[in-house]
Amino acid sequence: MSLQNSALQQFIGQSATLKVQISTDPTLTKAKVFGSKLAPASYSFLASAQSVGNTSEEFTLRIPVRVISQNRSVSTLLPGQTLTASGVLVHSKESRVGALFIIHGDIKVLTPPSKWARSLGNIRTHLRELSSGGDGGALIPGMVLGDTSLQSAQFRDAMRRCGLTHLTAVSGANFAIISLFVLWCMQWFFRKIRIRVIVTAIALSGFIALVRPSPSVLRAAAMASVVLFARAVGQRSDALPALGFAIAIVVVGDPWQARDPGFALSVLATAGLLILAPRIVLGLSKFLPTKIAGALSPPIAAVVMCAPILVALSGYIGPMTVIANVLVAPVVAPITVFGFIAAILSPIAPHVSSFILYFVRFPASWIASVAKWASRFPVLELSTGLVGFSVALFTVVAVLALVRRRKKVIIAVALLALSLTWLGRWPGGDWQVANCNVGQGDSMVVNLGNHRAIVIDTGPDPALVDRCLNQLGVKQIPLLVLTHFHADHVEGVAGVIHGRSIGQVWVSNNAEPIFESNHIRQVLGIRAHIVIAERGLSTTMTSNLGDISLDILWPDSTAQSFDVLPGDGSAINNSSLALLLNAPDFSLFVAGDIEPPVQAEILDSVGKIDIYKVSHHGSKYQDIAFTERLSPIISIISVGAGNTYGHPAPQTLALLARLRSTIYRTDTNGAIAVTARQHRFKVRTSSGAWWQKVRLG
């Protein structure tokens, strides 16, 4: 029965009671921002629905579902247990499940965990507890057992940007390392290679159960088995048919893998190790020591083979990827092997495990340091989807075709790639105002020079704003302005203060929503110098290009009552800080999400400006006279792609176009950087090439 035609579809959008058997460990997902609100953290796991029903009817079935629950008791459940709960069934974007089941209220556990599940769960729990501490410690459970629960969003983003994301969880490389380690140990017990391989395969099956047989784990194990087979037979010609056989087994056993980019990456990386790596070793050995050539070949082969898929998914490729992989390659195997030994011993000898993990944490911290360092380098921005895939594929094929003929050409291509990366870097060598691409939210940065900046709002995601500030080179923030306490403007605070010093924090006199404002104050800490900003507050800050004046035009100190507009939180929107900033080379107006009533109130306080961060993500609620009074040269709209609010509104875009304002949108242009000189401007966007820099004025 297809997922689209299952009995679950009859209950979509309705309350129902489900009996499910847990398939994966419940994991705590971070709180997510939906519009202006913050949805609380919840537990998520895959399960097999065994029956579904309501007061009138019930069906017996066996359909995979994704289960979401805020009940903390879920965290103690283990795969194999069965439970019943009431909740709502909704459509899911996850293709391999029939529906998303959101539990409301308590759950009833029907079966206890098996001894086997409890034993495996204890190993995972003990390793997590013994490894905690810093990004290096958080990496160990991920590399050894696929447990990424300790890893921060900023750390995962850094690993992804520098091409080390395959190390954040168990991959085919980890399976290969464990398999080869067990195979090596078996030589002391068995003389025949075939017996060693059989015993190793049994051990690999146990390792699969330990890290959980999720689709990604199973495909990683399949690819590792090919490497193991290649080592056993010692012939690459025999390993290639084995790779084809493994691909067929995975796809037949789980057809959804054929649509999964992760499966394509696993296959290409394995093919690179079998086909390309030996040739790279031969080529590099002519002018490098054999051991160094052997260390360089696997990451180079994997990056070259996987480059088209990686570019199609991310839209960029980082030249530092190979270097980062080379730097961490020597420590991957020790972390995996000794971490695995520590995990096995953790329930029975925790002191021994702690001793082992104490030393394992050093190489793990090295990987974390390399990731943070490499992620700060610029990347070569291309296009996502088919265009990026085609460009990367053409480049890879061209390079491979030239490998045998002209080494100088290859060196020239490498230098050209590095040069284009440097030329195409965002924000470029000089900038005064930048708008980060934080999705459906706001975050603007004003450069003060010497790695100092004013940050106005932080967006909804700490990882996105942290990455943006890293790209901008911001290390000190003398002034942080939070226009109002909607989650899409302030939930990124943790990313802003990550590794940076903060001076004053200006906030609105409206603390609603109280939950959000209390949360932000807690994140900022008791040492934060928070100032309630109201009309009349002004200050002057020194930049490398002269003094910058900042004036708060809104809100008033007295309570205001406005008509409530349709939408989300008009009263809170209309208490946003309205900030007018004047610098020697430009003027800027930023006002959070203020709407026409407030825009009319401050009409006489503004005049023509250079740069306008369009209020409320370019919604249709704009005062025409106010926008005409501003008549900005550049209009920046911070908005998420495909948002459900209709932002930016066609009438707002038409109004700005009528005023001959040049419009930049983060949903289409990406991050935006403006260079100003005597009110003449150059604009560079992260989605555009270096030669497409726009000059205005």
C-alpha positions as CSV (number, residue, x, y, z in Angstrom):
1,M,0.0,0.0,0.0
2,S,1.5,3.4,-1.0
3,L,1.9,6.0,1.7
4,Q,-0.3,8.4,-0.1
5,N,-3.2,5.9,-0.1
6,S,-2.8,4.5,3.3
7,A,-5.6,4.5,6.0
8,L,-3.7,7.4,7.7
9,Q,-4.8,9.8,5.0
10,Q,-8.4,9.5,6.2
11,F,-7.4,11.1,9.5
12,I,-5.2,13.9,8.2
13,G,-6.1,17.1,10.0
14,Q,-8.1,15.2,12.7
15,S,-7.5,14.1,16.2
16,A,-6.8,10.4,16.4
17,T,-5.3,7.7,18.7
18,L,-2.3,5.8,17.3
19,K,-0.5,2.7,18.5
20,V,3.1,2.9,17.3
21,Q,6.3,0.9,17.7
22,I,9.4,3.1,18.1
23,S,12.0,2.7,15.3
24,T,14.6,5.3,16.3
25,D,15.8,7.0,19.5
26,P,13.8,10.1,20.5
27,T,16.0,13.1,19.9
28,L,15.4,16.6,21.3
29,T,15.0,19.1,18.5
30,K,15.8,22.7,19.1
31,A,13.1,25.3,19.5
32,K,12.1,26.6,16.0
33,V,10.8,30.0,14.9
34,F,7.5,30.0,13.0
35,G,6.8,33.6,11.9
36,S,7.2,35.8,14.9
37,K,6.7,33.0,17.5
38,L,9.0,30.4,19.0
39,A,7.8,26.9,19.0
40,P,9.2,25.1,22.1
41,A,11.7,22.3,21.8
42,S,10.2,18.8,21.3
43,Y,11.2,15.2,20.9
44,S,11.1,13.6,17.5
45,F,11.4,9.9,16.4
46,L,10.4,7.6,13.7
47,A,7.9,4.9,14.4
48,S,5.7,2.3,12.7
49,A,2.0,2.9,13.2
50,Q,0.2,-0.3,14.0
51,S,-3.3,1.0,14.4
52,V,-5.1,4.3,14.0
53,G,-8.6,5.3,15.0
54,N,-11.0,7.7,16.7
55,T,-14.3,7.3,18.4
56,S,-16.1,6.0,15.3
57,E,-13.6,3.6,13.6
58,E,-10.2,2.0,13.9
59,F,-7.8,0.5,11.3
60,T,-4.9,-1.9,11.6
61,L,-1.9,-1.0,9.6
62,R,1.9,-0.8,9.4
63,I,2.9,2.6,8.1
64,P,6.0,4.6,9.0
65,V,5.3,7.9,10.7
66,R,7.2,10.8,12.3
67,V,6.2,11.4,15.9
68,I,6.6,14.7,17.7
69,S,6.0,15.2,21.4
70,Q,6.9,17.8,24.0
71,N,6.5,15.2,26.8
72,R,9.8,14.7,28.5
73,S,9.0,11.1,29.4
74,V,9.5,10.3,25.7
75,S,13.3,10.8,26.1
76,T,13.6,7.5,28.1
77,L,11.9,5.3,25.5
78,L,14.0,3.0,23.3
79,P,13.5,1.4,19.8
80,G,11.2,-1.6,19.9
81,Q,8.9,-0.3,22.6
82,T,5.2,0.2,21.8
83,L,3.0,3.0,23.0
84,T,-0.4,4.6,22.4
85,A,-1.2,8.3,22.4
86,S,-3.7,10.8,21.2
87,G,-2.8,13.6,18.9
88,V,-3.2,15.2,15.5
89,L,-2.1,13.7,12.1
90,V,-0.8,16.2,9.5
91,H,0.9,15.9,6.2
92,S,4.7,15.6,6.3
93,K,7.3,16.9,3.9
94,E,9.4,13.8,4.8
95,S,8.9,11.5,1.8
96,R,9.5,8.2,3.6
97,V,6.7,8.6,6.2
98,G,3.0,8.5,5.8
99,A,2.2,11.4,8.1
100,L,3.4,13.5,11.0
101,F,1.8,12.6,14.3
102,I,1.9,15.4,16.9
103,I,1.1,14.0,20.4
104,H,-1.1,16.1,22.7
105,G,-1.0,15.1,26.3
106,D,0.3,11.9,28.0
107,I,1.4,8.7,26.4
108,K,0.8,5.1,27.5
109,V,3.7,2.8,27.2
110,L,2.5,-0.8,26.3
111,T,5.8,-2.7,26.3
112,P,9.1,-2.5,28.2
113,P,12.4,-2.3,26.4
114,S,14.1,-5.6,25.6
115,K,17.3,-6.5,27.4
116,W,19.2,-6.0,24.1
117,A,17.7,-2.5,23.6
118,R,18.4,-1.6,27.2
119,S,22.0,-2.7,26.9
120,L,22.6,-0.8,23.7
121,G,20.8,2.3,25.2
122,N,23.1,2.2,28.3
123,I,26.2,2.2,26.1
124,R,24.9,5.3,24.2
125,T,23.9,7.1,27.4
126,H,27.1,6.5,29.2
127,L,29.3,7.6,26.3
128,R,27.2,10.7,25.9
129,E,27.6,11.6,29.6
130,L,31.3,10.8,29.7
131,S,32.1,12.8,26.5
132,S,30.3,16.0,27.3
133,G,32.3,19.2,27.4
134,G,33.0,21.6,24.5
135,D,32.6,21.0,20.7
136,G,35.4,18.3,20.8
137,G,33.6,16.3,23.4
138,A,30.3,16.7,21.6
139,L,31.9,15.3,18.4
140,I,32.9,12.0,20.0
141,P,29.4,10.4,20.4
142,G,28.6,11.5,16.9
143,M,31.7,10.0,15.3
144,V,31.5,6.8,17.3
145,L,27.7,6.1,17.7
146,G,26.0,8.7,15.5
147,D,24.7,10.6,18.6
148,T,24.7,14.3,17.6
149,S,22.5,15.5,20.5
150,L,25.4,17.3,22.2
151,Q,26.5,19.3,19.1
152,S,25.5,22.9,18.8
153,A,24.0,24.5,15.7
154,Q,27.0,26.7,15.2
155,F,29.4,23.8,15.4
156,R,27.4,21.8,12.8
157,D,27.2,24.8,10.6
158,A,31.0,25.3,10.8
159,M,31.6,21.6,10.0
160,R,29.3,21.8,7.0
161,R,30.8,24.9,5.6
162,C,34.4,23.6,5.6
163,G,33.4,20.2,4.2
164,L,33.8,18.1,7.5
165,T,30.1,17.5,8.0
166,H,30.6,13.7,7.3
167,L,32.5,13.6,10.7
168,T,29.6,14.9,12.8
169,A,27.9,11.5,12.6
170,V,28.6,7.9,11.7
171,S,29.5,7.6,8.0
172,G,30.8,5.0,5.7
173,A,34.4,6.0,6.7
174,N,33.6,5.2,10.4
175,F,32.2,1.8,9.5
176,A,35.3,1.1,7.4
177,I,37.6,2.1,10.2
178,I,35.8,-0.1,12.7
179,S,35.6,-3.0,10.2
180,L,39.3,-2.8,9.4
181,F,40.2,-2.5,13.1
182,V,38.2,-5.7,13.9
183,L,39.7,-7.4,10.8
184,W,43.2,-6.5,12.0
185,C,42.4,-7.8,15.5
186,M,41.2,-11.1,14.1
187,Q,44.6,-12.0,12.7
188,W,45.6,-12.9,16.2
189,F,42.8,-15.5,16.4
190,F,42.2,-16.8,12.9
191,R,44.7,-17.6,10.1
192,K,42.3,-17.7,7.2
193,I,41.2,-14.4,5.7
194,R,37.8,-15.6,4.9
195,I,37.1,-16.5,8.6
196,R,38.4,-13.1,9.6
197,V,36.0,-11.4,7.2
198,I,33.0,-13.4,8.4
199,V,33.8,-12.6,12.1
200,T,34.3,-8.9,11.1
201,A,30.9,-8.9,9.3
202,I,29.2,-10.3,12.4
203,A,30.9,-7.5,14.5
204,L,29.8,-5.0,11.9
205,S,26.2,-6.2,12.3
206,G,26.5,-5.6,16.1
207,F,27.9,-2.1,15.4
208,I,24.9,-1.4,13.2
209,A,22.6,-2.2,16.0
210,L,24.5,0.0,18.4
211,V,24.4,3.1,16.2
212,R,20.8,2.3,15.2
213,P,19.9,0.8,11.8
214,S,18.5,4.0,10.3
215,P,18.6,4.4,6.5
216,S,21.7,6.5,6.6
217,V,23.5,4.0,8.8
218,L,22.5,1.1,6.6
219,R,23.8,2.7,3.5
220,A,27.0,3.7,5.3
221,A,27.4,0.0,6.3
222,A,26.8,-1.1,2.8
223,M,29.5,1.1,1.4
224,A,31.9,0.1,4.2
225,S,31.3,-3.5,3.4
226,V,32.6,-2.8,-0.1
227,V,35.8,-1.3,1.3
228,L,36.1,-4.3,3.6
229,F,35.7,-6.7,0.6
230,A,38.3,-4.7,-1.4
231,R,40.8,-5.1,1.4
232,A,40.0,-8.8,1.7
233,V,40.4,-9.7,-2.0
234,G,43.1,-7.1,-2.6
235,Q,41.9,-6.3,-6.2
236,R,40.1,-3.2,-7.3
237,S,38.6,-4.9,-10.3
238,D,36.7,-7.2,-7.9
239,A,35.7,-4.3,-5.6
240,L,33.8,-2.4,-8.3
241,P,31.2,-5.2,-9.0
242,A,30.9,-5.4,-5.2
243,L,30.0,-1.7,-5.2
244,G,27.4,-2.2,-7.8
245,F,26.0,-5.1,-5.9
246,A,25.8,-3.0,-2.7
247,I,24.0,-0.2,-4.5
248,A,21.5,-2.7,-5.8
249,I,20.9,-4.3,-2.4
250,V,20.4,-0.9,-0.7
251,V,18.0,0.4,-3.3
252,V,16.0,-2.9,-3.4
253,G,15.8,-3.0,0.4
254,D,14.9,0.7,0.7
255,P,13.8,2.3,-2.6
256,W,13.6,5.7,-0.9
257,Q,17.5,5.8,-0.9
258,A,17.4,6.3,-4.7
259,R,16.0,9.8,-4.0
260,D,18.4,10.6,-1.1
261,P,21.4,12.9,-1.9
262,G,23.2,11.3,1.1
263,F,23.1,7.9,-0.7
264,A,24.6,9.5,-3.9
265,L,27.3,11.1,-1.8
266,S,28.1,7.7,0.0
267,V,28.3,5.9,-3.4
268,L,30.5,8.6,-5.0
269,A,32.8,8.8,-2.0
270,T,33.3,5.0,-2.0
271,A,33.9,5.0,-5.7
272,G,36.5,7.7,-5.3
273,L,38.3,5.6,-2.7
274,L,38.3,2.6,-5.0
275,I,38.9,4.3,-8.4
276,L,40.5,7.7,-8.0
277,A,42.5,7.5,-4.8
278,P,45.0,4.9,-6.0
279,R,45.7,7.1,-9.1
280,I,46.1,10.2,-7.0
281,V,48.6,8.3,-4.8
282,L,50.7,7.4,-7.8
283,G,50.6,11.0,-9.1
284,L,51.5,12.6,-5.8
285,S,54.2,10.1,-5.0
286,K,56.3,11.5,-7.8
287,F,57.0,14.6,-5.7
288,L,55.8,13.8,-2.2
289,P,56.6,11.1,0.3
290,T,54.4,8.0,-0.1
291,K,52.8,8.3,3.4
292,I,51.9,12.0,2.7
293,A,50.5,11.1,-0.7
294,G,48.5,8.3,0.9
295,A,47.0,10.7,3.5
296,L,46.1,13.3,0.8
297,S,44.5,11.0,-1.7
298,P,41.3,9.9,0.2
299,P,40.0,13.4,0.9
300,I,40.9,14.7,-2.5
301,A,39.2,11.7,-4.2
302,A,36.1,12.1,-2.1
303,V,35.8,15.8,-2.7
304,V,36.4,15.6,-6.4
305,M,33.8,12.8,-6.8
306,C,31.2,14.4,-4.6
307,A,31.7,18.0,-5.7
308,P,28.8,18.1,-8.2
309,I,26.3,16.9,-5.6
310,L,27.6,19.1,-2.9
311,V,27.4,22.2,-5.1
312,A,23.9,21.3,-6.2
313,L,22.8,21.1,-2.6
314,S,24.6,24.0,-1.0
315,G,25.3,26.4,-3.9
316,Y,29.0,26.8,-3.0
317,I,32.2,24.8,-2.7
318,G,35.1,25.7,-0.4
319,P,38.7,25.3,-1.6
320,M,39.5,24.8,2.1
321,T,37.6,21.6,2.1
322,V,40.5,19.5,1.0
323,I,43.0,21.2,3.3
324,A,40.6,20.8,6.3
325,N,40.1,17.1,5.5
326,V,43.9,16.6,5.2
327,L,44.5,18.3,8.5
328,V,42.0,16.1,10.4
329,A,42.6,12.8,8.5
330,P,45.3,11.5,10.9
331,V,43.1,11.8,14.0
332,V,39.8,10.3,12.6
333,A,40.8,6.7,13.0
334,P,42.2,7.0,16.6
335,I,39.0,8.9,17.7
336,T,36.8,6.2,16.1
337,V,38.7,3.2,17.4
338,F,39.4,4.4,20.9
339,G,36.0,6.0,21.2
340,F,34.4,2.7,20.2
341,I,36.5,0.9,22.9
342,A,35.5,3.5,25.5
343,A,31.8,3.1,24.5
344,I,31.9,-0.7,24.9
345,L,33.5,-0.3,28.3
346,S,31.4,2.6,29.6
347,P,28.6,0.6,31.3
348,I,31.0,-1.8,33.0
349,A,34.1,0.2,33.6
350,P,33.2,3.9,33.4
351,H,36.6,5.0,35.0
352,V,38.5,3.3,32.3
353,S,36.3,4.9,29.7
354,S,36.8,8.3,31.2
355,F,40.5,7.8,31.1
356,I,40.4,6.8,27.4
357,L,38.1,9.7,26.5
358,Y,40.3,12.2,28.3
359,F,42.9,11.6,25.6
360,V,40.4,11.1,22.8
361,R,39.1,14.6,23.5
362,F,42.3,16.2,22.4
363,P,42.2,15.0,18.8
364,A,38.4,15.7,18.7
365,S,39.1,19.2,19.8
366,W,41.6,19.5,17.1
367,I,38.9,18.7,14.5
368,A,36.6,21.3,16.1
369,S,39.4,23.9,15.9
370,V,40.2,23.1,12.3
371,A,36.4,23.4,11.5
372,K,36.1,26.8,13.1
373,W,39.3,28.0,11.4
374,A,38.5,26.7,7.9
375,S,34.8,27.8,8.0
376,R,35.9,31.5,8.2
377,F,37.5,31.3,4.8
378,P,35.5,32.5,1.7
379,V,33.8,29.9,-0.5
380,L,33.2,29.9,-4.2
381,E,29.5,30.8,-4.6
382,L,27.8,29.0,-7.5
383,S,24.1,28.2,-8.0
384,T,22.1,25.4,-6.4
385,G,20.2,22.7,-8.3
386,L,20.9,21.7,-11.9
387,V,23.0,24.8,-12.8
388,G,25.4,24.3,-9.9
389,F,25.6,20.6,-10.5
390,S,26.4,21.1,-14.2
391,V,29.1,23.7,-13.6
392,A,30.8,21.5,-11.0
393,L,30.5,18.3,-13.1
394,F,32.0,20.1,-16.1
395,T,34.9,21.3,-14.0
396,V,35.5,17.9,-12.4
397,V,35.5,16.2,-15.8
398,A,37.8,18.8,-17.3
399,V,40.3,18.5,-14.5
400,L,40.2,14.6,-14.6
401,A,40.7,14.8,-18.4
402,L,43.8,17.0,-18.0
403,V,45.4,15.0,-15.1
404,R,47.4,12.7,-17.4
405,R,48.5,15.4,-19.8
406,R,49.4,18.7,-18.3
407,K,50.3,19.1,-14.6
408,K,50.8,22.9,-15.1
409,V,47.2,23.2,-16.3
410,I,46.0,21.5,-13.2
411,I,48.0,23.9,-11.0
412,A,46.7,26.8,-13.0
413,V,43.1,25.6,-12.6
414,A,43.6,25.3,-8.8
415,L,45.1,28.8,-8.6
416,L,42.2,30.1,-10.7
417,A,39.7,28.5,-8.4
418,L,41.4,30.1,-5.4
419,S,41.5,33.5,-7.1
420,L,37.8,33.4,-8.1
421,T,37.0,32.4,-4.5
422,W,38.9,35.4,-3.2
423,L,37.4,37.8,-5.7
424,G,33.9,36.4,-5.2
425,R,34.0,36.4,-1.5
426,W,31.2,38.1,0.4
427,P,31.1,40.9,1.6
428,G,34.3,41.9,-0.2
429,G,37.2,44.0,0.9
430,D,35.3,47.0,2.1
431,W,31.8,47.5,3.3
432,Q,29.8,49.9,5.5
433,V,26.3,48.3,5.8
434,A,25.5,44.6,5.5
435,N,22.2,42.7,5.7
436,C,22.6,39.1,6.7
437,N,20.6,36.4,5.0
438,V,18.8,34.9,8.1
439,G,15.7,33.6,6.3
440,Q,12.3,35.1,7.5
441,G,13.8,37.6,9.9
442,D,16.0,40.7,10.3
443,S,19.6,41.2,11.0
444,M,21.6,44.3,9.8
445,V,25.2,45.2,10.6
446,V,26.9,48.6,10.4
447,N,30.7,48.5,10.2
448,L,32.7,50.6,12.7
449,G,36.1,49.3,11.5
450,N,38.7,47.2,13.4
451,H,36.4,44.2,13.6
452,R,33.7,46.3,15.4
453,A,30.1,46.7,14.3
454,I,26.6,47.8,15.3
455,V,24.2,44.9,15.0
456,I,20.5,45.6,14.6
457,D,18.4,42.5,15.2
458,T,19.7,39.0,15.1
459,G,17.2,37.0,13.0
460,P,15.6,33.7,14.1
461,D,18.6,31.3,13.9
462,P,21.9,31.6,15.9
463,A,23.9,29.6,13.4
464,L,22.9,31.8,10.4
465,V,23.7,35.1,12.1
466,D,26.9,33.7,13.7
467,R,28.1,32.6,10.2
468,C,27.3,36.0,8.8
469,L,29.2,37.9,11.5
470,N,32.2,35.5,10.9
471,Q,32.1,36.4,7.2
472,L,32.0,40.1,8.1
473,G,34.9,39.6,10.5
474,V,33.0,41.1,13.4
475,K,34.5,40.4,16.8
476,Q,33.2,43.3,19.0
477,I,29.7,44.7,19.1
478,P,29.7,48.0,21.0
479,L,25.9,48.3,20.4
480,L,23.3,45.6,19.9
481,V,19.9,46.9,18.9
482,L,16.8,44.6,19.3
483,T,13.9,46.5,17.7
484,H,11.3,44.3,19.4
485,F,10.9,40.9,20.9
486,H,9.4,38.9,18.1
487,A,11.3,35.6,17.7
488,D,12.2,36.3,14.0
489,H,14.2,39.4,15.2
490,V,15.8,38.2,18.4
491,E,16.2,34.4,18.6
492,G,19.6,34.6,17.0
493,V,21.1,36.4,20.0
494,A,23.0,33.3,21.1
495,G,24.8,33.3,17.7
496,V,25.7,37.0,18.0
497,I,27.3,36.7,21.4
498,H,29.1,33.5,20.5
499,G,32.8,34.4,20.9
500,R,32.1,38.2,20.7
501,S,32.1,41.0,23.3
502,I,28.9,43.0,23.6
503,G,28.6,46.6,24.9
504,Q,25.2,48.2,25.3
505,V,21.9,46.4,24.3
506,W,19.0,48.7,23.2
507,V,15.6,47.2,23.5
508,S,12.0,48.4,23.2
509,N,9.9,49.5,26.1
510,N,7.3,46.9,25.2
511,A,8.5,43.6,26.7
512,E,5.8,41.5,25.0
513,P,5.9,38.7,24.4
514,I,7.1,38.2,28.0
515,F,8.3,34.6,27.4
516,E,10.6,35.8,24.6
517,S,11.9,38.9,26.3
518,N,12.7,36.9,29.5
519,H,14.4,34.2,27.4
520,I,16.6,36.8,25.6
521,R,17.6,38.5,28.9
522,Q,18.6,35.1,30.2
523,V,20.7,34.4,27.1
524,L,22.4,37.8,27.3
525,G,23.2,37.2,31.0
526,I,23.2,39.4,34.0
527,R,26.3,41.3,32.8
528,A,24.6,42.7,29.7
529,H,24.1,46.5,29.9
530,I,20.4,46.7,28.7
531,V,19.0,50.1,27.9
532,I,15.3,50.8,27.4
533,A,15.4,52.9,24.2
534,E,12.7,55.6,23.6
535,R,12.2,58.6,21.4
536,G,14.9,61.2,22.0
537,L,17.7,58.7,22.9
538,S,20.8,59.5,20.8
539,T,24.4,58.7,20.8
540,T,27.5,59.1,18.6
541,M,29.9,56.2,17.8
542,T,33.3,56.4,16.2
543,S,34.1,54.4,13.1
544,N,37.2,54.2,10.9
545,L,35.5,56.6,8.4
546,G,34.2,59.1,10.9
547,D,31.6,59.6,13.6
548,I,28.2,58.0,13.2
549,S,25.1,59.4,15.0
550,L,22.2,57.3,16.0
551,D,18.8,58.7,17.0
552,I,15.8,56.8,18.3
553,L,12.6,58.2,16.7
554,W,10.2,55.7,18.2
555,P,8.6,54.4,20.5
556,D,7.3,57.2,22.8
557,S,7.6,56.8,26.6
558,T,3.8,57.0,26.9
559,A,1.6,54.1,26.0
560,Q,0.0,54.3,22.5
561,S,-3.1,52.7,21.2
562,F,-3.5,51.9,17.5
563,D,-6.0,50.1,15.5
564,V,-5.1,46.4,15.3
565,L,-4.2,45.4,11.7
566,P,-4.6,41.9,10.4
567,G,-1.6,39.7,11.0
568,D,0.7,38.8,13.7
569,G,1.1,41.1,16.8
570,S,0.5,44.6,15.5
571,A,0.8,46.1,18.9
572,I,4.3,44.6,19.3
573,N,5.2,45.5,15.8
574,N,4.3,49.1,16.4
575,S,6.5,49.3,19.5
576,S,9.6,48.5,17.4
577,L,12.6,50.8,17.7
578,A,12.8,53.2,14.8
579,L,16.5,54.1,14.3
580,L,17.9,56.9,12.1
581,L,21.6,56.5,11.5
582,N,23.8,59.2,9.9
583,A,27.4,58.5,8.8
584,P,29.8,60.7,6.8
585,D,29.1,58.6,3.6
586,F,25.5,57.4,4.0
587,S,22.3,57.6,5.9
588,L,20.2,54.6,7.1
589,F,16.8,54.1,8.5
590,V,15.8,50.8,10.3
591,A,12.5,50.4,12.1
592,G,11.8,46.7,12.7
593,D,8.2,45.9,11.9
594,I,6.5,49.3,12.3
595,E,3.3,49.7,10.4
596,P,1.4,52.7,8.9
597,P,0.1,54.2,12.2
598,V,3.6,54.6,13.6
599,Q,5.0,55.6,10.2
600,A,2.5,58.4,10.1
601,E,3.5,59.5,13.7
602,I,7.2,59.9,12.8
603,L,6.6,61.3,9.3
604,D,7.9,64.8,10.3
605,S,11.0,63.3,11.9
606,V,12.5,61.8,8.7
607,G,13.7,63.0,5.4
608,K,15.3,61.6,2.3
609,I,17.8,58.8,3.1
610,D,20.2,56.6,1.3
611,I,19.5,53.2,2.6
612,Y,16.2,51.9,3.9
613,K,15.7,48.6,5.6
614,V,12.1,48.2,4.6
615,S,9.8,47.7,7.6
616,H,8.0,44.5,8.3
617,H,9.8,42.5,5.6
618,G,8.2,44.5,2.9
619,S,4.6,43.7,3.9
620,K,1.7,45.5,2.3
621,Y,1.2,47.6,5.5
622,Q,3.3,50.6,4.5
623,D,2.4,54.3,4.7
624,I,2.8,55.8,1.2
625,A,3.6,59.3,2.3
626,F,6.2,58.0,4.7
627,T,7.9,55.9,2.1
628,E,7.8,58.8,-0.3
629,R,9.4,61.1,2.3
630,L,12.3,58.6,2.7
631,S,12.7,58.1,-1.1
632,P,15.7,55.7,-0.5
633,I,18.4,55.1,-3.1
634,I,18.7,51.5,-1.9
635,S,15.8,49.5,-0.3
636,I,16.8,46.3,1.5
637,I,14.1,43.7,2.2
638,S,15.0,41.0,4.7
639,V,12.7,38.1,3.9
640,G,12.7,34.3,3.7
641,A,12.3,32.4,0.5
642,G,8.8,30.9,0.0
643,N,7.4,32.4,3.1
644,T,3.7,32.0,3.7
645,Y,3.1,35.7,4.5
646,G,3.3,37.0,1.0
647,H,6.4,39.1,1.8
648,P,7.4,41.2,0.1
649,A,4.0,42.5,-1.1
650,P,3.6,43.4,-4.8
651,Q,2.2,46.8,-3.9
652,T,5.2,47.6,-1.7
653,L,7.6,46.6,-4.5
654,A,5.7,48.7,-6.9
655,L,5.8,51.7,-4.6
656,L,9.6,51.5,-4.2
657,A,10.0,51.0,-7.9
658,R,8.0,54.1,-8.6
659,L,10.4,56.0,-6.3
660,R,13.2,54.6,-8.5
661,S,14.7,52.9,-5.4
662,T,17.0,49.9,-6.2
663,I,15.6,46.9,-4.4
664,Y,17.6,44.1,-2.9
665,R,15.9,41.1,-1.2
666,T,17.6,38.4,0.8
667,D,15.3,35.7,-0.6
668,T,16.6,36.3,-4.1
669,N,19.9,38.1,-3.6
670,G,21.2,36.4,-0.5
671,A,23.2,38.5,2.0
672,I,23.7,42.1,0.9
673,A,26.8,44.3,1.5
674,V,26.9,48.1,0.7
675,T,30.1,50.1,0.2
676,A,29.5,53.8,0.5
677,R,31.8,56.7,-0.5
678,Q,30.4,60.2,-0.4
679,H,26.8,58.9,-0.9
680,R,27.9,56.8,-3.9
681,F,27.3,53.1,-3.5
682,K,28.5,49.7,-4.6
683,V,26.4,46.7,-3.7
684,R,27.6,43.1,-3.6
685,T,25.3,40.1,-2.9
686,S,26.3,36.6,-1.8
687,S,24.3,35.1,-4.6
688,G,26.0,37.2,-7.3
689,A,29.4,36.9,-8.9
690,W,32.2,39.4,-8.1
691,W,31.8,41.1,-11.5
692,Q,28.2,41.7,-10.9
693,K,28.8,44.3,-8.2
694,V,26.3,47.1,-8.7
695,R,27.3,50.8,-8.6
696,L,24.7,53.4,-7.7
697,G,24.8,57.1,-7.4
